[in-house]
Amino acid sequence: MQERLMKRGETSGRSDDNMESIKKRFKTFVETSMPVVDYFKKEGKVEWVSATKSPEEVYQDVKKSLKARDVQPTSSS
């Protein structure tokens, strides 16, 4: 992930796309967001989808995962 973010930093124009900031953001994510994910995972309400594919493939995987749970995605209009 660090490599992807560093590569994004080459063209994003974001001054905080540097290794130090990326490590801080990741640490903050792990400390603040992962406990929420873990809670909902224990409740059986988390679906893991690989985000390393193309955006369209990720979207198709998300739709498939939602459909398996009998959740209908809304249209993006």
N, CA, C and O atoms as a GROMACS GRO file, in nm:
protein
  308
    1MET      N    1   0.083  -0.118   0.000
    1MET     CA    2   0.000   0.000   0.000
    1MET      C    3   0.088   0.125   0.000
    1MET      O    4   0.057   0.224  -0.067
    2GLN      N    5   0.196   0.120   0.075
    2GLN     CA    6   0.285   0.236   0.079
    2GLN      C    7   0.337   0.271  -0.060
    2GLN      O    8   0.346   0.388  -0.097
    3GLU      N    9   0.372   0.168  -0.135
    3GLU     CA   10   0.422   0.192  -0.271
    3GLU      C   11   0.316   0.260  -0.356
    3GLU      O   12   0.346   0.354  -0.431
    4ARG      N   13   0.191   0.213  -0.345
    4ARG     CA   14   0.082   0.272  -0.424
    4ARG      C   15   0.062   0.418  -0.386
    4ARG      O   16   0.046   0.503  -0.474
    5LEU      N   17   0.064   0.446  -0.256
    5LEU     CA   18   0.044   0.584  -0.212
    5LEU      C   19   0.162   0.674  -0.251
    5LEU      O   20   0.143   0.790  -0.286
    6MET      N   21   0.282   0.620  -0.244
    6MET     CA   22   0.398   0.700  -0.286
    6MET      C   23   0.390   0.729  -0.436
    6MET      O   24   0.422   0.839  -0.480
    7LYS      N   25   0.347   0.631  -0.513
    7LYS     CA   26   0.331   0.651  -0.658
    7LYS      C   27   0.224   0.757  -0.683
    7LYS      O   28   0.241   0.843  -0.769
    8ARG      N   29   0.113   0.751  -0.607
    8ARG     CA   30   0.008   0.851  -0.620
    8ARG      C   31   0.063   0.990  -0.589
    8ARG      O   32   0.024   1.088  -0.652
    9GLY      N   33   0.152   0.997  -0.493
    9GLY     CA   34   0.210   1.124  -0.453
    9GLY      C   35   0.287   1.193  -0.563
    9GLY      O   36   0.304   1.315  -0.561
   10GLU      N   37   0.333   1.117  -0.660
   10GLU     CA   38   0.408   1.176  -0.772
   10GLU      C   39   0.320   1.265  -0.858
   10GLU      O   40   0.368   1.358  -0.922
   11THR      N   41   0.189   1.237  -0.859
   11THR     CA   42   0.099   1.312  -0.948
   11THR      C   43  -0.017   1.379  -0.876
   11THR      O   44  -0.091   1.456  -0.936
   12SER      N   45  -0.035   1.350  -0.746
   12SER     CA   46  -0.154   1.398  -0.675
   12SER      C   47  -0.147   1.546  -0.642
   12SER      O   48  -0.250   1.613  -0.631
   13GLY      N   49  -0.026   1.598  -0.627
   13GLY     CA   50  -0.013   1.736  -0.584
   13GLY      C   51  -0.034   1.753  -0.435
   13GLY      O   52  -0.031   1.866  -0.384
   14ARG      N   53  -0.055   1.643  -0.363
   14ARG     CA   54  -0.074   1.649  -0.218
   14ARG      C   55   0.062   1.653  -0.149
   14ARG      O   56   0.146   1.566  -0.171
   15SER      N   57   0.081   1.754  -0.067
   15SER     CA   58   0.209   1.765   0.003
   15SER      C   59   0.224   1.659   0.111
   15SER      O   60   0.335   1.632   0.157
   16ASP      N   61   0.111   1.597   0.153
   16ASP     CA   62   0.119   1.497   0.258
   16ASP      C   63   0.129   1.354   0.203
   16ASP      O   64   0.117   1.259   0.280
   17ASP      N   65   0.151   1.338   0.076
   17ASP     CA   66   0.176   1.205   0.020
   17ASP      C   67   0.326   1.179   0.025
   17ASP      O   68   0.394   1.171  -0.078
   18ASN      N   69   0.377   1.166   0.147
   18ASN     CA   70   0.516   1.130   0.168
   18ASN      C   71   0.519   1.017   0.270
   18ASN      O   72   0.418   0.990   0.336
   19MET      N   73   0.632   0.950   0.283
   19MET     CA   74   0.640   0.829   0.365
   19MET      C   75   0.601   0.856   0.510
   19MET      O   76   0.528   0.777   0.570
   20GLU      N   77   0.646   0.965   0.568
   20GLU     CA   78   0.614   0.996   0.708
   20GLU      C   79   0.464   1.014   0.728
   20GLU      O   80   0.407   0.959   0.822
   21SER      N   81   0.401   1.091   0.641
   21SER     CA   82   0.256   1.114   0.653
   21SER      C   83   0.176   0.988   0.627
   21SER      O   84   0.075   0.963   0.692
   22ILE      N   85   0.220   0.908   0.531
   22ILE     CA   86   0.151   0.783   0.500
   22ILE      C   87   0.154   0.690   0.621
   22ILE      O   88   0.053   0.629   0.656
   23LYS      N   89   0.269   0.680   0.686
   23LYS     CA   90   0.280   0.595   0.805
   23LYS      C   91   0.190   0.647   0.917
   23LYS      O   92   0.128   0.567   0.987
   24LYS      N   93   0.183   0.778   0.935
   24LYS     CA   94   0.096   0.837   1.037
   24LYS      C   95  -0.051   0.807   1.006
   24LYS      O   96  -0.127   0.767   1.095
   25ARG      N   97  -0.090   0.825   0.880
   25ARG     CA   98  -0.230   0.800   0.842
   25ARG      C   99  -0.267   0.654   0.863
   25ARG      O  100  -0.377   0.623   0.909
   26PHE      N  101  -0.175   0.564   0.828
   26PHE     CA  102  -0.202   0.422   0.845
   26PHE      C  103  -0.213   0.387   0.993
   26PHE      O  104  -0.302   0.311   1.032
   27LYS      N  105  -0.126   0.441   1.076
   27LYS     CA  106  -0.131   0.417   1.221
   27LYS      C  107  -0.264   0.468   1.278
   27LYS      O  108  -0.327   0.399   1.358
   28THR      N  109  -0.306   0.587   1.236
   28THR     CA  110  -0.433   0.642   1.281
   28THR      C  111  -0.548   0.553   1.239
   28THR      O  112  -0.640   0.528   1.317
   29PHE      N  113  -0.544   0.504   1.115
   29PHE     CA  114  -0.648   0.413   1.065
   29PHE      C  115  -0.657   0.288   1.151
   29PHE      O  116  -0.765   0.246   1.193
   30VAL      N  117  -0.541   0.227   1.178
   30VAL     CA  118  -0.538   0.103   1.256
   30VAL      C  119  -0.593   0.128   1.397
   30VAL      O  120  -0.668   0.046   1.450
   31GLU      N  121  -0.556   0.241   1.456
   31GLU     CA  122  -0.598   0.270   1.594
   31GLU      C  123  -0.744   0.312   1.605
   31GLU      O  124  -0.810   0.280   1.705
   32THR      N  125  -0.796   0.381   1.506
   32THR     CA  126  -0.932   0.436   1.519
   32THR      C  127  -1.037   0.361   1.438
   32THR      O  128  -1.151   0.349   1.483
   33SER      N  129  -1.002   0.313   1.323
   33SER     CA  130  -1.102   0.249   1.236
   33SER      C  131  -1.108   0.097   1.252
   33SER      O  132  -1.217   0.040   1.247
   34MET      N  133  -0.995   0.033   1.272
   34MET     CA  134  -0.997  -0.113   1.281
   34MET      C  135  -1.078  -0.166   1.398
   34MET      O  136  -1.141  -0.271   1.384
   35PRO      N  137  -1.082  -0.098   1.514
   35PRO     CA  138  -1.171  -0.148   1.619
   35PRO      C  139  -1.317  -0.151   1.574
   35PRO      O  140  -1.393  -0.240   1.614
   36VAL      N  141  -1.358  -0.055   1.492
   36VAL     CA  142  -1.495  -0.053   1.441
   36VAL      C  143  -1.515  -0.170   1.344
   36VAL      O  144  -1.616  -0.240   1.349
   37VAL      N  145  -1.419  -0.190   1.256
   37VAL     CA  146  -1.426  -0.302   1.162
   37VAL      C  147  -1.430  -0.434   1.238
   37VAL      O  148  -1.510  -0.522   1.207
   38ASP      N  149  -1.345  -0.447   1.339
   38ASP     CA  150  -1.343  -0.571   1.418
   38ASP      C  151  -1.476  -0.596   1.487
   38ASP      O  152  -1.523  -0.710   1.492
   39TYR      N  153  -1.538  -0.491   1.541
   39TYR     CA  154  -1.668  -0.505   1.606
   39TYR      C  155  -1.771  -0.560   1.507
   39TYR      O  156  -1.841  -0.656   1.538
   40PHE      N  157  -1.780  -0.498   1.390
   40PHE     CA  158  -1.880  -0.543   1.293
   40PHE      C  159  -1.845  -0.678   1.233
   40PHE      O  160  -1.934  -0.753   1.192
   41LYS      N  161  -1.716  -0.711   1.228
   41LYS     CA  162  -1.676  -0.844   1.181
   41LYS      C  163  -1.730  -0.950   1.277
   41LYS      O  164  -1.782  -1.053   1.233
   42LYS      N  165  -1.718  -0.925   1.408
   42LYS     CA  166  -1.771  -1.019   1.507
   42LYS      C  167  -1.923  -1.033   1.495
   42LYS      O  168  -1.979  -1.138   1.527
   43GLU      N  169  -1.989  -0.928   1.449
   43GLU     CA  170  -2.134  -0.930   1.429
   43GLU      C  171  -2.173  -0.997   1.297
   43GLU      O  172  -2.292  -1.013   1.268
   44GLY      N  173  -2.073  -1.037   1.218
   44GLY     CA  174  -2.100  -1.099   1.088
   44GLY      C  175  -2.143  -1.000   0.982
   44GLY      O  176  -2.214  -1.036   0.888
   45LYS      N  177  -2.101  -0.874   0.998
   45LYS     CA  178  -2.146  -0.769   0.907
   45LYS      C  179  -2.033  -0.710   0.823
   45LYS      O  180  -2.043  -0.596   0.778
   46VAL      N  181  -1.927  -0.786   0.804
   46VAL     CA  182  -1.814  -0.736   0.723
   46VAL      C  183  -1.792  -0.831   0.607
   46VAL      O  184  -1.790  -0.953   0.624
   47GLU      N  185  -1.775  -0.775   0.491
   47GLU     CA  186  -1.738  -0.851   0.372
   47GLU      C  187  -1.604  -0.797   0.324
   47GLU      O  188  -1.589  -0.677   0.306
   48TRP      N  189  -1.509  -0.885   0.304
   48TRP     CA  190  -1.377  -0.842   0.256
   48TRP      C  191  -1.376  -0.851   0.104
   48TRP      O  192  -1.414  -0.953   0.046
   49VAL      N  193  -1.333  -0.745   0.041
   49VAL     CA  194  -1.323  -0.740  -0.105
   49VAL      C  195  -1.184  -0.687  -0.139
   49VAL      O  196  -1.140  -0.585  -0.087
   50SER      N  197  -1.117  -0.758  -0.227
   50SER     CA  198  -0.985  -0.714  -0.269
   50SER      C  199  -0.997  -0.586  -0.352
   50SER      O  200  -1.075  -0.580  -0.447
   51ALA      N  201  -0.920  -0.487  -0.316
   51ALA     CA  202  -0.924  -0.359  -0.388
   51ALA      C  203  -0.803  -0.344  -0.479
   51ALA      O  204  -0.770  -0.233  -0.521
   52THR      N  205  -0.738  -0.454  -0.509
   52THR     CA  206  -0.620  -0.448  -0.595
   52THR      C  207  -0.654  -0.463  -0.743
   52THR      O  208  -0.568  -0.452  -0.830
   53LYS      N  209  -0.781  -0.489  -0.770
   53LYS     CA  210  -0.826  -0.503  -0.909
   53LYS      C  211  -0.863  -0.367  -0.965
   53LYS      O  212  -0.847  -0.264  -0.899
   54SER      N  213  -0.913  -0.366  -1.087
   54SER     CA  214  -0.959  -0.242  -1.148
   54SER      C  215  -1.084  -0.194  -1.074
   54SER      O  216  -1.153  -0.274  -1.011
   55PRO      N  217  -1.114  -0.065  -1.081
   55PRO     CA  218  -1.235  -0.015  -1.014
   55PRO      C  219  -1.362  -0.090  -1.056
   55PRO      O  220  -1.446  -0.119  -0.972
   56GLU      N  221  -1.375  -0.121  -1.183
   56GLU     CA  222  -1.494  -0.194  -1.230
   56GLU      C  223  -1.500  -0.334  -1.169
   56GLU      O  224  -1.607  -0.380  -1.129
   57GLU      N  225  -1.386  -0.403  -1.163
   57GLU     CA  226  -1.384  -0.537  -1.105
   57GLU      C  227  -1.416  -0.532  -0.955
   57GLU      O  228  -1.489  -0.618  -0.904
   58VAL      N  229  -1.363  -0.432  -0.885
   58VAL     CA  230  -1.394  -0.417  -0.742
   58VAL      C  231  -1.544  -0.394  -0.724
   58VAL      O  232  -1.606  -0.455  -0.638
   59TYR      N  233  -1.600  -0.307  -0.807
   59TYR     CA  234  -1.744  -0.279  -0.800
   59TYR      C  235  -1.825  -0.407  -0.823
   59TYR      O  236  -1.923  -0.432  -0.752
   60GLN      N  237  -1.786  -0.486  -0.920
   60GLN     CA  238  -1.858  -0.612  -0.947
   60GLN      C  239  -1.847  -0.706  -0.827
   60GLN      O  240  -1.945  -0.772  -0.792
   61ASP      N  241  -1.729  -0.714  -0.765
   61ASP     CA  242  -1.711  -0.798  -0.647
   61ASP      C  243  -1.798  -0.750  -0.530
   61ASP      O  244  -1.856  -0.830  -0.458
   62VAL      N  245  -1.806  -0.618  -0.513
   62VAL     CA  246  -1.891  -0.562  -0.407
   62VAL      C  247  -2.037  -0.597  -0.433
   62VAL      O  248  -2.109  -0.639  -0.342
   63LYS      N  249  -2.082  -0.579  -0.558
   63LYS     CA  250  -2.221  -0.613  -0.591
   63LYS      C  251  -2.249  -0.761  -0.565
   63LYS      O  252  -2.354  -0.796  -0.512
   64LYS      N  253  -2.155  -0.847  -0.603
   64LYS     CA  254  -2.172  -0.991  -0.582
   64LYS      C  255  -2.181  -1.022  -0.432
   64LYS      O  256  -2.264  -1.104  -0.390
   65SER      N  257  -2.097  -0.958  -0.354
   65SER     CA  258  -2.097  -0.979  -0.210
   65SER      C  259  -2.228  -0.933  -0.147
   65SER      O  260  -2.283  -1.000  -0.060
   66LEU      N  261  -2.277  -0.818  -0.190
   66LEU     CA  262  -2.404  -0.767  -0.139
   66LEU      C  263  -2.520  -0.857  -0.179
   66LEU      O  264  -2.610  -0.884  -0.100
   67LYS      N  265  -2.517  -0.903  -0.303
   67LYS     CA  266  -2.624  -0.990  -0.351
   67LYS      C  267  -2.628  -1.120  -0.271
   67LYS      O  268  -2.736  -1.172  -0.242
   68ALA      N  269  -2.510  -1.172  -0.235
   68ALA     CA  270  -2.506  -1.294  -0.154
   68ALA      C  271  -2.569  -1.274  -0.018
   68ALA      O  272  -2.615  -1.370   0.044
   69ARG      N  273  -2.572  -1.149   0.029
   69ARG     CA  274  -2.636  -1.116   0.157
   69ARG      C  275  -2.780  -1.066   0.136
   69ARG      O  276  -2.846  -1.023   0.231
   70ASP      N  277  -2.826  -1.074   0.014
   70ASP     CA  278  -2.960  -1.028  -0.023
   70ASP      C  279  -2.978  -0.879   0.001
   70ASP      O  280  -3.084  -0.834   0.044
   71VAL      N  281  -2.872  -0.803  -0.027
   71VAL     CA  282  -2.876  -0.657  -0.018
   71VAL      C  283  -2.870  -0.602  -0.160
   71VAL      O  284  -2.780  -0.637  -0.236
   72GLN      N  285  -2.964  -0.518  -0.195
   72GLN     CA  286  -2.969  -0.462  -0.329
   72GLN      C  287  -2.894  -0.329  -0.333
   72GLN      O  288  -2.930  -0.235  -0.262
   73PRO      N  289  -2.789  -0.320  -0.415
   73PRO     CA  290  -2.719  -0.192  -0.427
   73PRO      C  291  -2.807  -0.088  -0.494
   73PRO      O  292  -2.890  -0.121  -0.579
   74THR      N  293  -2.789   0.037  -0.457
   74THR     CA  294  -2.864   0.144  -0.521
   74THR      C  295  -2.794   0.182  -0.649
   74THR      O  296  -2.675   0.160  -0.664
   75SER      N  297  -2.869   0.241  -0.741
   75SER     CA  298  -2.809   0.284  -0.866
   75SER      C  299  -2.730   0.412  -0.841
   75SER      O  300  -2.763   0.489  -0.752
   76SER      N  301  -2.628   0.432  -0.919
   76SER     CA  302  -2.545   0.553  -0.902
   76SER      C  303  -2.584   0.651  -1.012
   76SER      O  304  -2.522   0.655  -1.119
   77SER      N  305  -2.687   0.728  -0.984
   77SER     CA  306  -2.732   0.825  -1.085
   77SER      C  307  -2.708   0.965  -1.040
   77SER      O  308  -2.740   1.060  -1.113
   0.00000   0.00000   0.00000
